[in-house]
Amino acid sequence: MSASQLITATPDMTDPAFDGIGAVNGGGATSVLLKDYPEPQRSQILDLVFAPKFGASVSTMLVEVPGDGNSTQGSMPSHMHARDDLDAFRGYTWWVLREAKARNPQLTLDAAAWSAPGWLGDGEFWSQDTADYYVQWARLLRDVHGLKLDALGCRNEKGVSFEFAAQLRRALDAAGFQHVRVHAFDNWPADKFDFVAELDAHPAALEAIDIISAHVMHGDAEAPAPQWVQQWAAEAGKPIWNSEDHVYRDGFDCLIGIVRCFNRNFIVSGATKVVLWYDIAGVYPIEPYPTQPAMIIAREPWSGHYEIREALWAYAHYGQFTEAGWTYVRSACGELADGGSVVVLRSPEGADISAILETEGASRAQRLVLRLAGIADGTRMCVWSSDEDEQFVRRADLVIKDGAIELDAEPNTVYSISSTSGQRKGTFDAVPPSVPFPFPYYDDFSADSAPQGRLPHFSADIAGAFELTGAGTLRQSVPMPALSWAPDWHPYTIIGDAGWADYEVRTRLKVSGNDAAAVMGRVHHVGTGYGFEPKGYLFEVAADGAFRLVAVNGKLDKAALIGDAEQQAIIRAAAESEPGGERVLAAGLVDVVPGAWREVSLRMVGNLVEGIVAGTVVARARDDEHSAGMAGLLAVARSDALSQPEFDWLSITEPGGSTATRYVSAARRLYPETGGR
């Protein structure tokens, strides 16, 4: 046991406001499968993240303004595919926001774009078009969905534009959004704060930017906010926010790492709000980052199965003991003498106080004496802790005596000590067991089976937007390439099970003009998170009857280091040496009527791969590159436009299986009481 360490919490008028802790929903279609979950499991998952004093109890959230392009795991449909297009119900982000806010009306809402529609600014994101585009999204959020946006970032990880910050501020003010605070510029490299030194020379931007924001600054190697930036921000009256950090760990190591991240963001960088990427892993296992950052794994809507990660209880150690609008007690925040850190926060009226501490890496127990000014003797302080064996467990209360409490803090443990009450370790009984994706599978794309935002059940758009038309068809509805956050490729969507080997994926499709579309099979990779070229097979058919049977093996130069430092580390670790890119196995031309419906399928048995049009095998090859993976649909991208094919239905059967109209839709099998949802 170490000697006693005194921590004195003396409030001061200069103590900064606590703006909350939370997680990102988006930056990839992070919750695309959550939308398909049956009740009660869907509500249980949402309760565990957003309900106060139950699970994570986050006090803020940041969402991606959906932008039609890939932004890590996948894409989400924009509210404006084109300049003359506006839709307040497209996609599931609106629904997630409504559900989160319904559970916690005090939750603060933040947003930023990753990708964006290609029409903005005639291809330039930093434009008046984009400022107006943001305002339209905020207006729909307010006027249609009844939600208040609290903050808005200029763009996620794509540089600096002082002119745009001023444009955005003027556009928000003109539309009645004076209360929406603008943060900038949300970049990750070591020079991410350099723009601050230039702000005084740009008075319009200086006035427009309310918050200095950046990413990944909790670790010693991740460029925390320099002292000169913290001093400048304090003098300018602008808080510092970490609008995206990451803790990629497993188990309890993740839990304690998240608490340390939250603590050190304030202690080292002065960040008063910290948002981690990301919240609910409603993505398929082959998508990038399918498990590790998330609080909950929710990728089996057909079964209702989900899993809570230890990470969720890290958020609870903050979320259940604080609220946005509290104040940091700066005098009591810092590193512990023998390893770890402590942060103390106080309610606005001073009636309540909470301390959150972690002892990661401590070599021995530490006796801590917390002197809490303004809290009366006799006040009972609840104590909740987490360690390797047990997470978020209530311990014996401590009672303030002579203005202080004492705690023997064990190594590698997280503690929350608070005068507040009502905390719970939320749980639900009888979570359904895990089961494989349904096979054979059929979806007729009827509108009455659509869950949220006119997106079909169980599909995950990797790029573009495959949306139900309301006329019993599915259409890739984005007309032109996006201003993509990541290196671009063709729009496609995936569905199914990565373990599928021998099967046939069949659809009835219609392509017109210069368009082309494809069915995909054995897809087992969709990129590492920055770039989304798949690995698998595709059979492509154009409007003029030209076809290609193609093996795709990821990006052309697999060793090329792209993206941020994290992405480059993933590429190095993979050490892939085999050729990448597309390899045409067969090609030709079939007689077709342009613009007419045609049945197209891709059949895979062992190393035999076949492309079939109207029941006739037109392409056949032997290939050993891809042995198993998911099914998918693809719309071919050209340099100036995207194909917008329609698909009448989707069938996945045993090889040579009969047309799937005999199968009952998986959506209706799950939700028989409504014929859909």
Secondary structure, DSSP 8 states (H G I E B T S, - for coil): ----EEEEE---TT--B--EEEEEE-SS-TTTTGGG--TTHHHHHHHHHHSTTTSS--SEEEEEE--SS--SS-----S-SSTT---SSSSSHHHHHHHHHHH-TT-EEEEEESSB-TTGGGT-SSSHHHHHHHHHHHHHHHHTT-----EEES-SSS---HHHHHHHHHHHHHTT-TT-EEEEE---STTTTGGGGGGGG-HHHHHH--EEEEE--SSTTS----HHHHHHHHHHT--EEEEEE-----HHHHHHHHHHHHHHHHHHH-EEEEEEE-SEE-S-TTSSSSSTT-SEEEEETTTTEEEE-THHHHHHHHHTT--TT-EE-GGG-EE-TTS-EEEEEE-TTSS-EEEEEE-TT-SS-EEEEEEETT--TT-EEEEEEE-SS-SSEEEEEEE-BTTEEEEEE-TT-EEEEES---------S---------SSEEE---GGG--STT--TT-EEEES-EEE-SSS-EEE---S--B-SS-----EEEES-TT--SEEEEEEEE--TT-EEEEEEEEEE--SSS----EEEEEEEETTSEEEEEEEESSSSTT---SSHHHHHHHHHH---S--SEEEEEEEE----TT--EEEEEEEETTEEEEEETTEEEEEEE--S----EEEEEE-B-SS-B---EEEEEEEESTT---GGGS--HHHHH-TTTT--
